[in-house]
């Protein structure tokens, strides 16, 4: 399916903007990533972009997992896939608790048939997504990629959750902390199995190295950032290169 056809189907449905969906689509095509895992899909917009790329490759599938609450969304991921005609290239799973429980049940199967690409864009919490990273590292083939969304997201700044009773009841640390960034900096960047790191706005890319002797370089693609942040990122880069 062509990118302009996908854009016409998903339009302005949250939560993947067209330019980021196109980036995902192009990345899958360029790297021929035929077996994909998506953790957190909501309305299924990113699911459609990935399924469209896989269809264009001629074979493969995206396995997408979310909690049962995603069934109540309008439009649902099922509706989006039906509209696009891409249902044959995506497999939706709804779990009562978390996609980490789905991974528990399928761990041996996925280790035997590892993924080329994993997109983590669901809970955005230290405990769920930190554990998810630990699990997906074992079901990703060497040379495969992981993409984290919302590096700079927090519960406090979430437009949909920030003023909810759920968030107001949290500790200030839990509410304010950028938990995906904490996973990225404290777990992902420190894991010697991974390299070719790139930060692009709220996205964090990393590749599972085929050779652990490869250089582990961090690239910052964001065009504008404050001086203190630039210095902090440069320090991280020097640390990785050392």
N, C-alpha and C positions, 0 to 999 in steps of 0.2 A: 504494500500500500504506500502511495506517495505521501510525503510529509504534508503537502497542502491539503490532501484529502483528510488526513487525520485532524489537522487544525480546524477544518470545517465541521468535523463531528464534535470535537471536545469544546470548541469555542472558548468561553470564559469560565467553564466549570472549574471550581477549585480542586486541587491546591497546587497544580503544576502549571506555571505560566507557559505560554506557547514557545517562547524562546528557550526555556529550559527543557521542555519536552522535545524540541527539535535537537538540542544538544545531546540528549539521551539517545534519541533515534540515530543520530549520525555516529555516535560513539559505538553503538552496538553494530551498526553496519560496517564501520571502518575496521573494527577488531574481530568481526565475525563471531559475536558472542551468542551462540545458539541456545544455550541452556541457562536461563536466568531465574533468580529468586528475588522476590520483592517482599519485604517485611513491612507491612503497613501500606494499604492501598486506598482507603477511604472511598471516594467516588470512582476510582479506577482510571483517572486521567493518565497518569504515568504508565499504568498497565497497558492502555491502548497504544501509547507511543512505542513502548517496548514490543508489544505484540505486532504492531505494524512493521517494525524493523525486522523482526524474526520472519514474518511472512515474506518480506522482500528477499531475505536470505534464502528462502525456499524450504527451510526445515527448522525445527526447534520449538521451544515453548517457554513461556514465563509462568512460573508457579508463584502465585501471590497469596499472602496470608494476612489476615487481620482479625480483629475481635468481632463478635456477633453484632455489636452496636453498628457496624458498617452496613448491616442489612437494612437499617432504618433510613439511610441517607437517600436523598432525592436530588439527582438521579443516582441509582445504585451502580456499582461496578458492572453488574450483570447487564443492566440497561445500556451502559456505555459500550460494552463489548458487542452487544446485539446490534446497536446502531451502526457500529463500525464494520460489522461483518467479520470480526476477528476472533470470535469465540473459540475457534479450533486451535488458536495459538496461545491460549491462556487458560490456566486452571486456578479457580478461586477456592480458597479454604477459609472457613470462619471458625475461630477457636473461642471457646468460652472464656478463657483467661488471658492468653498471650501467645504470640507466635513462638515464644521459646518453648511452650508445651507442644506445639506442632513439631518443632525441631526435635524435641525429645522422642516423640513417637516415630519420626522418620529418619532419625540420625544414621542408622546403619544403612538404610536404603540410599540416602543422599551421599554417604561416604563412598558407596560403591559406584554411584553415578554423580560425580561431583559437578558443581556449577562453574560456568564461565564468568558469571557476573552476579553480584548480590547488591541490591539497593535497599538500604536501611532507612526507613522514613515513617516510623510509627509512633512508638511510645515516647521517644525523646527523653527518656529517663536513664539515670546512671545505672540503676539496678537492672532494668529490663534490657536496655540496649548494650550495656557493658557485657552482660552475660550473652546476649545475642552475638556480639562480636567474637567472643570465645568459642561459641558453637559453630558459627559460619566459617571460621578459620579452618575448621576440620572438614568442611564439605565444599571447599573452594579448591579448584585444581591449581597447581603451580602455574603461574602466568595469568591467572584469573584476577578480576578486579572487584573491589568493594567501593561503593559510593555511599557516604553519609550525607543526609540532608539536614539542614537547620543547625549548623555548628553554633550559631549565635542566638538560638532560640532560648527563651525561658518561659516558665509558667506565668510569671508576673507580666510579661509583655505580650502574651498570647491574646489576640483580639477576641477569640472565642471562649477562652478559659480564664483570662486574667481577673475578672470580677466575680467569678463563681464562688459559691460557698466552699467547694472542694479546694480551690487554690487559697482562699483566705484562711482556711484552717491549717495550712502548711506552716512549717517553720520558715523563717526568713531565708535560711540557707537553701532549702528545698525550692522555695518560690523564686528566688532571684538567680540562682546559679545557672550558668549555661552548661547544662548537663551533657549534651552531645559533645561540646568542645572539651569537657573534662575527659570524656572517653577517648576522644581523638588525641589529646595531648598526653594523657597519662597511660593509656593502654595501647592505642594504635601506633603512634610514633615511636613507642619504646619497644615494639615487638620486632625482633630481628628477622622474622619470617617475611616481613613486609617492607616495601620500598616504593620508589617512584610516587612519592606523596605530592599532592597538589591541593592547595586551598584556592577555591574560586568562589568568593563571596561566602554564601552559606553552605557551599558544597565542599566536601572533603573526599578526594579520590586516593586510593592506594591499591597497589598491585602486590599479589602474593609472589614472591621472588622464586624463580626457578633455580637460582643459584644464590645462596645466602651470602656469597662473597661480593655480590653486586653492590655498587654504591647506593646508599640510602639517602637520596636528596629530597629536600622539601622545596617545592616551587610555589611561590605566592603569585596568583594571577590577578588579584584584585587591583584595580587601577588606582583607587583612592583610599588612603587610610592615614590615620594620624601618625605623627612622628614617633610617639612612644610605642604604638602598635607596630610600626615598621621595624623599630629597633628590637622589639621583643621577638618578632618573627625572624629577623636576621640572626638573632642569638640561637633560636631553635634550629635554623638551617646550619649554622656553624657546628652546633652540637651533633647533628646527624652526620655531617660530612666528616667530623672527627672520629 
